[in-house]
């Protein structure tokens, strides 16, 4: 069966998610405590057994239990008997990831990987601000400035703002106010710890598409408990990852089984408050990535949590119980019931409110890609542990990972920030050098001026000593100046050096003896 599809559960017949139709995406919904996380785990295990790599965001930490065998809980054994299958505990190949690098391998992308278009959508920039961001990336390309992390982008925008008049001549108007607005948007990302996400070594997509020695698909689990407190960073990660897959993977149409399957738990957290441009980008990527052999499955409490444009792309549906306590709940129940191909054997809308734990209304795509009639189904028990790993178990799994050491240490090589900082430091030193030289010579002049009387207020008479010093010095200078200039010139070298030396001596002493 695993060669053709994934056994989801049993109604009056086995309900199977066909692998050939699994890239048509899907949706698992239901109220808290109705069993949708177990359904998610059953689907993930099925894909892994079929040799399909999986990526899943783990909001509550429950999915980490996939790395440990099931404990044979009595309810699961009973459910296996009811649907006529054998309960066999099993564990699966799991790789843990974490944007913050605490509960898995760090996940990073560079600013260059994101690109100006994706960053503009993420930051919800207007047309003018997006144009400036495109100019910044063009300047970086032309000046050989690597954009790896947020401080690189900040330094580049500062450089753009400081040189706006010159750059505007070549690239068009650059308003410093708009540059400042982009900097403020970046500050929002930094406040959500986005600096952890941007940098090197960047995630290589191929490391998500792996199988183990037994041919089972590796399950990539993203620790998202903290990440969900940073919704912009989470949305950035999702859209970047899907965009990278879309760009890198070849067109395959409808393969016999997916290349990779995504599961996004608590999907409402992804879409709540997201900028319109970001929602449009997610909808477009979900619609187009199917032809790359990638399936995307959303898991959430209410079908209304998913935008209509995205909801229309989700062909495989599993609906757990919903409670119609409020007007919004009643609308959700009605909307969910109307999306199914109706079964004359029961009232779909009524059944949604009557489902027990572990039961669901299931409608999967048939061999022709059409949705089957909805059925009331008892979901199969998972083979792995239902519940999180302990901290020690997770640490052991990370230590045994074949990717250990590949992403764990951040790399901060020379990039735009370092180059622009060095340029600014060099310019400052060049500006300060003449001032420092003038300060030293000025000090000498003040000292000698007190002797010769040249620093006296204008109109004040020289003392007898100052007058004698002036006359003596003038008579000596003519004989000494030439030799002194020559000596300075020889130390510099050549005729040019002699001229420079003469200018230095004349400038210094001439200023002292001007009066």
VOPAGU-2260 file (C-alpha; in pm, 1 decimal, decimal comma):
REM VOPAGU-2260
SITE   aa  ch    i         X         Y         Z
SITE  UNK   A    0       0,0       0,0       0,0
SITE  UNK   A    1     287,5     239,2      78,6
SITE  UNK   A    2     395,3     218,1    -286,2
SITE  UNK   A    3      58,1     361,7    -393,6
SITE  UNK   A    4     -64,6     567,9    -104,1
SITE  UNK   A    5     -83,0     638,5     266,1
SITE  UNK   A    6    -338,6     458,2     480,1
SITE  UNK   A    7    -519,0     735,5     666,0
SITE  UNK   A    8    -799,8     540,4     831,3
SITE  UNK   A    9   -1112,9     341,0     766,0
SITE  UNK   A   10   -1474,6     432,4     698,5
SITE  UNK   A   11   -1678,5     168,1     517,3
SITE  UNK   A   12   -1356,6     119,0     320,6
SITE  UNK   A   13    -985,1     198,2     362,6
SITE  UNK   A   14    -916,8     568,3     308,1
SITE  UNK   A   15    -589,9     617,8     121,7
SITE  UNK   A   16    -406,0     934,9      26,7
SITE  UNK   A   17    -266,6     856,3    -318,0
SITE  UNK   A   18      99,3     949,6    -348,2
SITE  UNK   A   19      46,1    1046,2    -710,9
SITE  UNK   A   20    -202,8    1312,0    -596,0
SITE  UNK   A   21     -23,2    1415,8    -278,3
SITE  UNK   A   22     134,9    1719,8    -446,8
SITE  UNK   A   23    -215,2    1867,9    -485,9
SITE  UNK   A   24    -177,9    1995,9    -129,7
SITE  UNK   A   25    -407,2    1945,8     165,7
SITE  UNK   A   26    -576,6    2071,8     479,6
SITE  UNK   A   27    -626,4    1922,7     825,8
SITE  UNK   A   28    -863,3    2116,9    1051,5
SITE  UNK   A   29   -1040,2    2070,1    1382,8
SITE  UNK   A   30   -1090,9    2215,0    1724,8
SITE  UNK   A   31    -832,5    2172,6    1999,2
SITE  UNK   A   32    -824,8    1818,1    2135,4
SITE  UNK   A   33   -1009,3    1651,2    1847,1
SITE  UNK   A   34    -708,1    1459,0    1712,4
SITE  UNK   A   35    -570,5    1666,4    1424,8
SITE  UNK   A   36    -211,5    1642,2    1555,9
SITE  UNK   A   37    -240,9    1261,5    1549,3
SITE  UNK   A   38    -368,7    1283,7    1190,5
SITE  UNK   A   39     -72,7    1504,2    1104,1
SITE  UNK   A   40     162,9    1247,5    1253,8
SITE  UNK   A   41      -2,3     959,8    1063,4
SITE  UNK   A   42      45,3    1148,5     735,2
SITE  UNK   A   43     407,9    1235,9     813,2
SITE  UNK   A   44     488,0     874,5     901,5
SITE  UNK   A   45     320,5     755,9     583,3
SITE  UNK   A   46     521,6     986,9     362,7
SITE  UNK   A   47     846,5     886,8     535,1
SITE  UNK   A   48     769,9     515,5     486,8
SITE  UNK   A   49     703,0     586,5     118,8
SITE  UNK   A   50    1050,2     744,1      79,1
SITE  UNK   A   51     919,9    1102,3      67,8
SITE  UNK   A   52    1116,7    1363,3     271,4
SITE  UNK   A   53     901,5    1582,4     495,1
SITE  UNK   A   54     936,9    1928,3     643,2
SITE  UNK   A   55     710,3    2011,9     938,4
SITE  UNK   A   56     688,9    2310,1    1169,2
SITE  UNK   A   57     640,0    2199,2    1529,0
SITE  UNK   A   58     454,7    2456,6    1734,9
SITE  UNK   A   59     407,9    2266,0    2059,3
SITE  UNK   A   60     702,0    2024,7    2039,4
SITE  UNK   A   61     472,3    1723,5    1995,9
SITE  UNK   A   62     614,5    1616,6    1660,3
SITE  UNK   A   63     957,8    1556,8    1808,3
SITE  UNK   A   64     818,2    1223,4    1931,4
SITE  UNK   A   65     851,9    1091,4    1575,1
SITE  UNK   A   66    1214,7    1016,0    1662,0
SITE  UNK   A   67    1108,2     765,1    1930,7
SITE  UNK   A   68     899,1     444,9    1903,7
SITE  UNK   A   69     538,6     447,3    2023,4
SITE  UNK   A   70     464,8     323,6    2373,3
SITE  UNK   A   71     168,2     105,7    2278,2
SITE  UNK   A   72     -94,5     315,1    2457,4
SITE  UNK   A   73    -418,5     126,4    2509,3
SITE  UNK   A   74    -637,9     369,3    2306,6
SITE  UNK   A   75    -416,8     326,9    2000,0
SITE  UNK   A   76    -410,1     -52,6    2028,7
SITE  UNK   A   77    -788,8     -51,2    2057,8
SITE  UNK   A   78    -826,1     176,1    1755,4
SITE  UNK   A   79    -595,7     -47,8    1550,8
SITE  UNK   A   80    -818,6    -344,9    1635,0
SITE  UNK   A   81   -1132,8    -151,6    1538,3
SITE  UNK   A   82   -1002,0     -70,5    1192,0
SITE  UNK   A   83    -839,1    -408,8    1140,5
SITE  UNK   A   84    -468,2    -322,8    1132,7
SITE  UNK   A   85    -177,6    -431,9    1347,6
SITE  UNK   A   86     -22,3    -180,0    1584,5
SITE  UNK   A   87     357,8    -185,0    1540,4
SITE  UNK   A   88     570,1      70,6    1733,2
SITE  UNK   A   89     830,5     240,4    1514,9
SITE  UNK   A   90    1067,7     533,9    1508,2
SITE  UNK   A   91    1159,6     753,5    1211,5
SITE  UNK   A   92    1466,6     936,2    1078,5
SITE  UNK   A   93    1436,3    1291,4    1210,4
SITE  UNK   A   94    1652,5    1600,3    1168,9
SITE  UNK   A   95    1583,2    1890,2    1403,9
SITE  UNK   A   96    1610,5    2254,5    1292,8
SITE  UNK   A   97    1576,4    2580,5    1483,5
SITE  UNK   A   98    1612,7    2937,1    1358,5
SITE  UNK   A   99    1753,9    3028,3    1700,3
SITE  UNK   A  100    1992,2    2729,7    1703,5
SITE  UNK   A  101    1876,7    2604,3    2043,5
SITE  UNK   A  102    1660,8    2299,3    1969,4
SITE  UNK   A  103    1816,9    2193,9    1640,7
SITE  UNK   A  104    2059,0    2287,1    1365,8
SITE  UNK   A  105    2046,0    2662,2    1292,6
SITE  UNK   A  106    1851,0    2768,1     984,1
SITE  UNK   A  107    1997,2    3067,2     799,6
SITE  UNK   A  108    1961,1    3253,0     473,3
SITE  UNK   A  109    2164,0    3545,6     342,2
SITE  UNK   A  110    2019,1    3883,9     253,2
SITE  UNK   A  111    2131,2    3820,4    -106,4
SITE  UNK   A  112    1937,8    3493,4    -110,5
SITE  UNK   A  113    1623,1    3677,0      -3,2
SITE  UNK   A  114    1662,5    3942,4    -271,7
SITE  UNK   A  115    1499,2    4286,7    -289,0
SITE  UNK   A  116    1158,6    4165,2    -407,5
SITE  UNK   A  117    1105,0    3918,2    -123,9
SITE  UNK   A  118    1242,8    4160,0     135,1
SITE  UNK   A  119    1013,9    4434,3       5,1
SITE  UNK   A  120     713,0    4209,5      48,4
SITE  UNK   A  121     828,3    4101,8     390,4
SITE  UNK   A  122     879,7    4461,9     504,5
SITE  UNK   A  123     557,9    4575,8     333,1
SITE  UNK   A  124     741,4    4855,5     150,9
SITE  UNK   A  125     568,2    5100,3     -80,1
SITE  UNK   A  126     672,6    5144,8    -442,3
SITE  UNK   A  127     922,4    5421,4    -366,9
SITE  UNK   A  128    1086,7    5229,1     -82,7
SITE  UNK   A  129    1100,0    4913,1    -292,1
SITE  UNK   A  130    1276,3    5112,3    -564,6
SITE  UNK   A  131    1541,4    5228,7    -317,5
SITE  UNK   A  132    1594,2    4872,5    -196,8
SITE  UNK   A  133    1649,0    4764,6    -557,8
SITE  UNK   A  134    1900,9    5047,7    -599,8
SITE  UNK   A  135    2080,8    4928,9    -286,6
SITE  UNK   A  136    2116,2    4578,1    -426,2
SITE  UNK   A  137    2239,2    4718,4    -760,4
SITE  UNK   A  138    2501,8    4931,2    -584,2
SITE  UNK   A  139    2611,4    4626,3    -384,7
SITE  UNK   A  140    2652,4    4424,1    -705,3
SITE  UNK   A  141    2847,1    4695,0    -885,4
SITE  UNK   A  142    3076,9    4766,2    -589,7
SITE  UNK   A  143    3130,5    4400,5    -500,9
SITE  UNK   A  144    2963,6    4428,6    -159,6
SITE  UNK   A  145    2839,6    4100,9     -15,3
SITE  UNK   A  146    2501,1    4121,7     158,0
SITE  UNK   A  147    2494,3    3840,3     411,1
SITE  UNK   A  148    2325,7    3963,2     727,7
SITE  UNK   A  149    2116,2    4251,8     858,7
SITE  UNK   A  150    2412,8    4468,2     955,9
SITE  UNK   A  151    2533,4    4447,5     594,8
SITE  UNK   A  152    2200,0    4575,5     468,7
SITE  UNK   A  153    2188,7    4846,3     734,2
SITE  UNK   A  154    2541,5    4963,5     645,7
SITE  UNK   A  155    2455,1    4966,9     276,3
SITE  UNK   A  156    2139,0    5171,0     332,7
SITE  UNK   A  157    2339,5    5417,9     543,3
SITE  UNK   A  158    2591,0    5443,9     258,9
SITE  UNK   A  159    2305,7    5501,7      12,0
SITE  UNK   A  160    2157,8    5774,7     231,2
SITE  UNK   A  161    2488,9    5954,4     283,2
SITE  UNK   A  162    2563,8    5951,7     -90,5
SITE  UNK   A  163    2209,7    6011,8    -210,0
SITE  UNK   A  164    2289,1    6324,8    -421,1
SITE  UNK   A  165    2561,4    6147,3    -621,7
SITE  UNK   A  166    2372,2    5818,2    -658,1
SITE  UNK   A  167    2049,0    5992,7    -756,7
SITE  UNK   A  168    2216,4    6121,5   -1071,4
SITE  UNK   A  169    2272,3    5765,1   -1194,2
SITE  UNK   A  170    1984,6    5568,4   -1040,9
SITE  UNK   A  171    1708,1    5822,8    -987,4
SITE  UNK   A  172    1583,8    6011,1    -685,7
SITE  UNK   A  173    1681,1    5869,4    -347,7
SITE  UNK   A  174    1497,0    6036,5     -61,9
SITE  UNK   A  175    1672,2    6008,4     271,3
SITE  UNK   A  176    1332,3    5993,1     441,4
SITE  UNK   A  177    1252,6    5675,4     247,3
SITE  UNK   A  178    1588,8    5524,6     341,7
SITE  UNK   A  179    1506,8    5600,7     704,4
SITE  UNK   A  180    1167,3    5432,3     668,6
SITE  UNK   A  181    1331,2    5112,9     543,4
SITE  UNK   A  182    1574,9    5123,6     835,3
SITE  UNK   A  183    1281,3    5145,5    1075,8
SITE  UNK   A  184    1116,4    4843,4     911,4
SITE  UNK   A  185    1440,9    4651,5     955,1
SITE  UNK   A  186    1435,8    4745,5    1321,3
SITE  UNK   A  187    1103,9    4561,7    1354,5
SITE  UNK   A  188    1271,0    4247,8    1219,4
SITE  UNK   A  189    1567,3    4290,2    1453,0
SITE  UNK   A  190    1332,7    4320,4    1749,7
SITE  UNK   A  191    1198,2    3977,9    1650,8
SITE  UNK   A  192    1551,9    3832,1    1654,8
SITE  UNK   A  193    1574,6    3815,8    1275,4
SITE  UNK   A  194    1953,1    3855,2    1297,5
SITE  UNK   A  195    1956,1    3486,7    1395,9
SITE  UNK   A  196    1801,4    3396,2    1061,2
SITE  UNK   A  197    2014,6    3608,1     828,3
SITE  UNK   A  198    2375,0    3498,0     785,5
SITE  UNK   A  199    2601,7    3208,7     694,3
SITE  UNK   A  200    2631,7    2918,7     648,5
SITE  UNK   A  201    2300,4    2934,7     464,7
SITE  UNK   A  202    2071,8    2635,0     446,6
SITE  UNK   A  203    2120,7    2419,4     138,8
SITE  UNK   A  204    1787,6    2297,2       6,5
SITE  UNK   A  205    1935,3    1957,5     -74,8
SITE  UNK   A  206    1980,1    1891,6     297,5
SITE  UNK   A  207    1601,3    1887,3     334,8
SITE  UNK   A  208    1550,6    1633,9      57,0
SITE  UNK   A  209    1718,7    1323,0     193,9
SITE  UNK   A  210    1642,9     957,7     264,3
SITE  UNK   A  211    1805,4     727,1     517,5
SITE  UNK   A  212    1986,3     399,5     449,4
SITE  UNK   A  213    1654,8     213,8     449,8
SITE  UNK   A  214    1510,1     441,9     185,0
SITE  UNK   A  215    1271,7     621,1     420,4
SITE  UNK   A  216    1225,3     992,8     382,4
SITE  UNK   A  217    1396,4    1207,9     643,7
SITE  UNK   A  218    1153,3    1411,1     854,5
SITE  UNK   A  219    1279,7    1766,2     904,8
SITE  UNK   A  220    1121,9    1920,6    1213,6
SITE  UNK   A  221    1145,7    2295,3    1270,3
SITE  UNK   A  222    1117,6    2400,5    1634,7
SITE  UNK   A  223     861,8    2679,5    1604,1
SITE  UNK   A  224     748,7    2737,8    1961,6
SITE  UNK   A  225     963,4    3052,0    1999,3
SITE  UNK   A  226     948,0    3134,8    1632,2
SITE  UNK   A  227     573,9    3190,1    1644,8
SITE  UNK   A  228     638,2    3485,2    1877,2
SITE  UNK   A  229     820,4    3640,7    1580,4
SITE  UNK   A  230     554,6    3616,6    1307,0
SITE  UNK   A  231     743,8    3826,1    1053,4
SITE  UNK   A  232    1050,6    3604,3    1084,2
SITE  UNK   A  233     834,7    3292,0    1054,3
SITE  UNK   A  234     659,6    3429,4     746,1
SITE  UNK   A  235     998,3    3521,6     601,4
SITE  UNK   A  236    1128,8    3171,8     653,6
SITE  UNK   A  237     822,4    3007,6     499,4
SITE  UNK   A  238     814,9    3222,5     188,8
SITE  UNK   A  239    1191,9    3208,3     139,0
SITE  UNK   A  240    1196,4    2830,7     168,7
SITE  UNK   A  241     908,6    2779,0     -71,7
SITE  UNK   A  242    1058,3    3032,6    -313,5
SITE  UNK   A  243    1399,3    2861,8    -302,6
SITE  UNK   A  244    1236,9    2526,4    -374,7
SITE  UNK   A  245    1043,5    2675,9    -662,4
SITE  UNK   A  246    1358,7    2827,7    -811,9
SITE  UNK   A  247    1588,9    2529,6    -763,8
SITE  UNK   A  248    1370,0    2227,1    -833,9
SITE  UNK   A  249    1296,8    2123,0   -1192,9
SITE  UNK   A  250     948,1    2091,8   -1337,3
SITE  UNK   A  251     817,6    1737,6   -1287,5
SITE  UNK   A  252     441,8    1776,8   -1327,3
SITE  UNK   A  253     264,3    1503,1   -1128,3
SITE  UNK   A  254     531,4    1250,3   -1023,8
SITE  UNK   A  255     451,0     907,2    -884,4
SITE  UNK   A  256     523,4    1049,4    -541,5
SITE  UNK   A  257     616,0    1398,3    -416,6
SITE  UNK   A  258     973,7    1522,1    -403,8
SITE  UNK   A  259     905,9    1688,2     -68,2
SITE  UNK   A  260     600,4    1756,7     148,3
SITE  UNK   A  261     552,3    2053,3     382,0
SITE  UNK   A  262     330,4    2058,9     690,4
SITE  UNK   A  263     258,5    2390,7     860,7
SITE  UNK   A  264      92,2    2340,9    1198,3
SITE  UNK   A  265    -120,9    2616,7    1353,6
SITE  UNK   A  266    -135,5    2783,8    1013,2
SITE  UNK   A  267    -358,8    3064,6    1140,9
SITE  UNK   A  268     -53,3    3207,8    1318,0
SITE  UNK   A  269     110,9    3239,7     978,7
SITE  UNK   A  270    -168,9    3435,1     812,4
SITE  UNK   A  271    -291,3    3655,4    1100,5
SITE  UNK   A  272    -187,0    4013,6    1034,7
SITE  UNK   A  273      31,2    3920,7     737,5
SITE  UNK   A  274      77,9    4198,4     476,5
SITE  UNK   A  275    -140,4    4163,7     168,1
SITE  UNK   A  276     163,1    4133,4     -56,5
SITE  UNK   A  277     292,3    3845,2     153,6
SITE  UNK   A  278     -41,3    3662,3     133,5
SITE  UNK   A  279     -42,6    3706,7    -243,8
SITE  UNK   A  280     310,2    3568,3    -264,8
SITE  UNK   A  281     219,6    3263,1     -52,9
SITE  UNK   A  282     -87,5    3197,4    -268,2
SITE  UNK   A  283     115,2    3222,0    -589,0
SITE  UNK   A  284     393,1    2995,2    -465,3
SITE  UNK   A  285     146,5    2733,6    -333,7
SITE  UNK   A  286     -32,1    2735,5    -667,4
SITE  UNK   A  287     282,5    2700,0    -877,5
SITE  UNK   A  288     502,6    2476,3    -663,6
SITE  UNK   A  289     279,4    2173,6    -726,3
SITE  UNK   A  290     444,2    2126,7   -1065,3
SITE  UNK   A  291     779,7    2097,0    -887,0
SITE  UNK   A  292     654,8    1788,9    -704,5
SITE  UNK   A  293     615,5    1967,0    -370,5
SITE  UNK   A  294     305,0    1922,8    -157,3
SITE  UNK   A  295     198,0    2178,7     104,4
SITE  UNK   A  296     -37,4    2083,3     389,2
SITE  UNK   A  297    -184,7    2332,8     635,1
SITE  UNK   A  298    -299,0    2228,1     982,0
SITE  UNK   A  299    -524,5    2466,7    1172,0
SITE  UNK   A  300    -832,5    2486,1    1391,4
SITE  UNK   A  301   -1074,2    2652,3    1153,0
SITE  UNK   A  302   -1103,0    2648,3     771,4
SITE  UNK   A  303   -1171,0    3022,2     786,6
SITE  UNK   A  304    -812,5    3069,1     910,3
SITE  UNK   A  305    -687,1    3005,6     556,5
SITE  UNK   A  306    -731,9    3278,5     291,0
SITE  UNK   A  307    -974,6    3176,8      16,6
SITE  UNK   A  308    -708,4    3205,3    -253,2
SITE  UNK   A  309    -495,1    2948,1     -67,5
SITE  UNK   A  310    -788,3    2733,7      46,0
SITE  UNK   A  311    -891,4    2678,6    -313,8
SITE  UNK   A  312    -556,3    2509,3    -386,2
SITE  UNK   A  313    -594,4    2241,0    -115,5
SITE  UNK   A  314    -732,5    1921,4    -267,7
SITE  UNK   A  315    -698,8    1663,4      12,7
SITE  UNK   A  316    -915,6    1740,6     317,4
SITE  UNK   A  317    -938,8    1594,7     667,9
SITE  UNK   A  318   -1195,5    1765,5     891,1
SITE  UNK   A  319   -1206,6    1688,8    1262,6
SITE  UNK   A  320   -1482,3    1811,0    1491,6
SITE  UNK   A  321   -1576,8    2177,1    1516,1
SITE  UNK   A  322   -1790,5    2326,3    1790,2
SITE  UNK   A  323   -2065,7    2566,8    1684,2
SITE  UNK   A  324   -2080,3    2776,9    2000,4
SITE  UNK   A  325   -2055,2    3121,5    1839,4
SITE  UNK   A  326   -2183,5    3276,5    1514,0
SITE  UNK   A  327   -1830,5    3257,8    1373,5
SITE  UNK   A  328   -1809,5    2888,7    1467,3
SITE  UNK   A  329   -2142,3    2826,7    1292,8
SITE  UNK   A  330   -2016,8    2999,3     978,3
SITE  UNK   A  331   -1701,4    2787,9     992,1
SITE  UNK   A  332   -1901,5    2465,3    1021,9
SITE  UNK   A  333   -2120,9    2563,4     729,3
SITE  UNK   A  334   -1821,3    2669,4     517,5
SITE  UNK   A  335   -1637,4    2344,9     594,7
SITE  UNK   A  336   -1941,7    2132,9     507,8
SITE  UNK   A  337   -1997,2    2311,1     176,5
SITE  UNK   A  338   -1640,2    2246,4      56,9
SITE  UNK   A  339   -1693,4    1867,4      59,3
SITE  UNK   A  340   -1845,2    1652,2    -207,5
SITE  UNK   A  341   -2160,6    1556,7     -21,6
SITE  UNK   A  342   -2240,0    1203,9      94,5
SITE  UNK   A  343   -2613,6    1119,2      81,1
SITE  UNK   A  344   -2570,0     881,3     377,8
SITE  UNK   A  345   -2541,4    1164,7     632,5
SITE  UNK   A  346   -2573,2    1540,4     690,3
SITE  UNK   A  347   -2218,7    1673,7     658,3
SITE  UNK   A  348   -2279,6    1994,2     852,2
SITE  UNK   A  349   -2435,6    1806,8    1142,7
SITE  UNK   A  350   -2167,0    1537,6    1138,1
SITE  UNK   A  351   -1888,3    1793,6    1182,6
SITE  UNK   A  352   -2026,0    1888,0    1524,0
SITE  UNK   A  353   -2079,4    1525,0    1630,5
SITE  UNK   A  354   -1741,4    1370,9    1551,6
SITE  UNK   A  355   -1558,4    1203,6    1839,9
SITE  UNK   A  356   -1187,3    1221,0    1918,5
SITE  UNK   A  357    -994,5    1036,9    1647,0
SITE  UNK   A  358   -1281,0    1060,5    1399,7
SITE  UNK   A  359   -1279,9    1286,7    1095,1
SITE  UNK   A  360   -1460,8    1362,6     773,6
SITE  UNK   A  361   -1220,5    1270,0     496,4
SITE  UNK   A  362   -1224,6    1361,8     128,1
SITE  UNK   A  363    -914,6    1271,9     -71,5
SITE  UNK   A  364    -838,8    1301,3    -442,0
SITE  UNK   A  365    -901,1     995,9    -655,5
SITE  UNK   A  366    -679,5     862,4    -934,4
SITE  UNK   A  367    -823,3    1120,5   -1176,1
SITE  UNK   A  368    -757,6    1408,1    -938,0
SITE  UNK   A  369   -1122,7    1460,6    -842,6
SITE  UNK   A  370   -1233,0    1481,5    -476,2
SITE  UNK   A  371   -1401,1    1170,6    -344,9
SITE  UNK   A  372   -1732,6    1172,2    -163,1
SITE  UNK   A  373   -1675,9    1271,1     200,2
SITE  UNK   A  374   -1675,3     980,5     445,7
SITE  UNK   A  375   -1686,8     952,6     822,4
SITE  UNK   A  376   -1353,4     793,1     906,3
SITE  UNK   A  377   -1173,5     652,0    1209,4
SITE  UNK   A  378    -810,7     772,3    1183,6
SITE  UNK   A  379    -534,3     509,5    1207,5
SITE  UNK   A  380    -302,1     516,6    1511,6
SITE  UNK   A  381      53,3     648,9    1463,9
SITE  UNK   A  382     351,3     417,8    1512,5
SITE  UNK   A  383     587,8     665,1    1680,7
SITE  UNK   A  384     553,2     833,5    2016,8
SITE  UNK   A  385     269,3    1081,6    2049,7
SITE  UNK   A  386     420,0    1363,3    2252,2
SITE  UNK   A  387     752,6    1544,6    2279,7
SITE  UNK   A  388    1099,4    1406,5    2336,6
SITE  UNK   A  389    1276,8    1490,3    2658,1
SITE  UNK   A  390    1552,9    1751,1    2639,6
SITE  UNK   A  391    1812,8    1474,7    2676,0
SITE  UNK   A  392    1656,5    1267,4    2396,3
SITE  UNK   A  393    1648,4    1565,9    2163,7
SITE  UNK   A  394    2010,2    1653,0    2242,2
SITE  UNK   A  395    2114,4    1295,3    2167,6
SITE  UNK   A  396    1930,8    1301,5    1834,4
SITE  UNK   A  397    2097,0    1629,2    1735,6
SITE  UNK   A  398    2440,5    1495,8    1835,0
SITE  UNK   A  399    2386,2    1186,4    1617,2
SITE  UNK   A  400    2265,6    1387,1    1316,0
SITE  UNK   A  401    2464,5    1342,8     992,2
SITE  UNK   A  402    2449,6    1722,3     955,9
SITE  UNK   A  403    2620,1    1783,9    1288,4
SITE  UNK   A  404    2879,7    2060,9    1262,6
SITE  UNK   A  405    2767,5    2174,5     917,9
SITE  UNK   A  406    2549,9    2465,2    1028,8
SITE  UNK   A  407    2611,2    2490,8    1401,8
SITE  UNK   A  408    2881,1    2762,7    1401,2
SITE  UNK   A  409    2796,7    3097,9    1243,5
SITE  UNK   A  410    3044,5    3246,1     995,5
SITE  UNK   A  411    3090,5    3624,0     971,7
SITE  UNK   A  412    3322,8    3680,4     680,1
SITE  UNK   A  413    3411,9    4016,2     527,5
SITE  UNK   A  414    3104,9    4162,3     364,4
SITE  UNK   A  415    2935,2    4498,0     305,4
SITE  UNK   A  416    2945,1    4605,2     670,5
SITE  UNK   A  417    3319,2    4546,9     708,1
SITE  UNK   A  418    3406,1    4701,2     370,5
SITE  UNK   A  419    3195,2    5014,4     420,3
SITE  UNK   A  420    3316,5    5055,4     778,3
SITE  UNK   A  421    3677,0    5032,4     657,5
SITE  UNK   A  422    3610,6    5290,5     387,5
SITE  UNK   A  423    3455,2    5529,7     636,8
SITE  UNK   A  424    3747,3    5482,8     877,6
SITE  UNK   A  425    3998,4    5551,5     600,2
SITE  UNK   A  426    3815,0    5864,9     491,1
SITE  UNK   A  427    3802,7    5990,3     850,5
SITE  UNK   A  428    4176,1    5932,7     898,6
SITE  UNK   A  429    4255,9    6114,8     574,5
SITE  UNK   A  430    4046,5    6410,0     689,8
SITE  UNK   A  431    4196,0    6420,3    1037,7
SITE  UNK   A  432    4561,8    6391,3     927,9
SITE  UNK   A  433    4600,8    6751,7     798,3
SITE  UNK   A  434    4418,6    6879,4    1106,5
SITE  UNK   A  435    4655,6    6689,1    1334,2
SITE  UNK   A  436    4958,5    6822,6    1144,3
SITE  UNK   A  437    4823,2    7174,4    1160,8
SITE  UNK   A  438    4767,0    7131,4    1532,1
SITE  UNK   A  439    5132,0    7036,2    1594,8
SITE  UNK   A  440    5270,5    7315,8    1379,4
SITE  UNK   A  441    5025,4    7561,1    1528,8
SITE  UNK   A  442    5150,2    7471,0    1874,2
SITE  UNK   A  443    5507,7    7539,5    1767,1
SITE  UNK   A  444    5397,8    7867,7    1614,2
SITE  UNK   A  445    5223,1    7974,7    1932,4
SITE  UNK   A  446    5534,5    7896,6    2135,8
SITE  UNK   A  447    5771,9    8081,8    1903,8
SITE  UNK   A  448    5521,9    8361,6    1860,4
SITE  UNK   A  449    5531,6    8428,2    2231,1
SITE  UNK   A  450    5909,4    8468,9    2197,5
SITE  UNK   A  451    5908,8    8679,9    1882,0
SITE  UNK   A  452    5597,8    8877,3    1971,4
SITE  UNK   A  453    5400,9    8775,4    1661,8
SITE  UNK   A  454    5112,9    8641,9    1869,1
SITE  UNK   A  455    5056,1    8976,0    2039,2
SITE  UNK   A  456    4730,0    9162,9    1984,4
SITE  UNK   A  457    4746,1    9387,6    1678,8
SITE  UNK   A  458    4871,7    9738,9    1766,8
SITE  UNK   A  459    5051,8    9631,8    2082,0
SITE  UNK   A  460    5422,8    9739,4    2093,6
SITE  UNK   A  461    5701,2    9478,8    2099,6
SITE  UNK   A  462    5910,0    9448,6    2409,3
SITE  UNK   A  463    6280,5    9525,4    2376,7
SITE  UNK   A  464    6365,0    9153,2    2392,9
SITE  UNK   A  465    6110,7    9064,9    2127,8
SITE  UNK   A  466    6235,6    9333,7    1892,8
SITE  UNK   A  467    6595,3    9212,1    1926,4
SITE  UNK   A  468    6484,8    8849,2    1870,8
SITE  UNK   A  469    6295,5    8949,3    1556,2
SITE  UNK   A  470    6587,4    9139,0    1401,1
SITE  UNK   A  471    6839,3    8866,7    1480,0
SITE  UNK   A  472    6614,5    8593,3    1346,0
SITE  UNK   A  473    6547,8    8775,9    1019,0
SITE  UNK   A  474    6918,7    8817,0     952,5
SITE  UNK   A  475    6992,9    8453,6    1030,6
SITE  UNK   A  476    6698,1    8309,4     842,0
SITE  UNK   A  477    6821,3    8408,9     498,8
SITE  UNK   A  478    7141,3    8209,7     550,0
SITE  UNK   A  479    6981,6    7910,8     725,6
SITE  UNK   A  480    6665,3    7873,2     519,7
SITE  UNK   A  481    6829,7    7748,8     204,5
SITE  UNK   A  482    7036,8    7482,3     380,8
SITE  UNK   A  483    6740,3    7368,1     593,9
SITE  UNK   A  484    6517,4    7336,6     291,5
SITE  UNK   A  485    6781,2    7134,1     112,7
SITE  UNK   A  486    6817,2    6897,9     409,6
SITE  UNK   A  487    6441,9    6842,4     426,5
SITE  UNK   A  488    6429,5    6792,4      53,3
SITE  UNK   A  489    6705,1    6530,2      57,4
SITE  UNK   A  490    6518,5    6333,6     323,9
SITE  UNK   A  491    6215,2    6325,8      90,2
SITE  UNK   A  492    6425,5    6274,7    -220,1
SITE  UNK   A  493    6497,4    6451,0    -546,3
SITE  UNK   A  494    6407,5    6789,6    -686,5
SITE  UNK   A  495    6045,9    6750,4    -588,0
SITE  UNK   A  496    6149,5    6677,5    -231,0
SITE  UNK   A  497    6364,2    6990,6    -225,8
SITE  UNK   A  498    6065,9    7199,4    -335,6
SITE  UNK   A  499    5845,8    7040,8     -71,8
SITE  UNK   A  500    6106,6    7096,8     197,2
SITE  UNK   A  501    6146,2    7460,3      97,5
SITE  UNK   A  502    5769,5    7509,3     109,2
SITE  UNK   A  503    5747,0    7355,3     455,0
SITE  UNK   A  504    6023,4    7569,9     600,2
SITE  UNK   A  505    5897,7    7885,6     438,2
SITE  UNK   A  506    5545,5    7817,8     544,5
SITE  UNK   A  507    5638,4    7754,1     903,9
SITE  UNK   A  508    5891,3    8024,6     965,1
SITE  UNK   A  509    5727,7    8272,0     732,0
SITE  UNK   A  510    5411,5    8255,1     935,7
SITE  UNK   A  511    5603,9    8316,8    1254,6
SITE  UNK   A  512    5801,5    8614,2    1117,3
SITE  UNK   A  513    5525,1    8772,1     915,9
SITE  UNK   A  514    5501,9    9075,8    1141,9
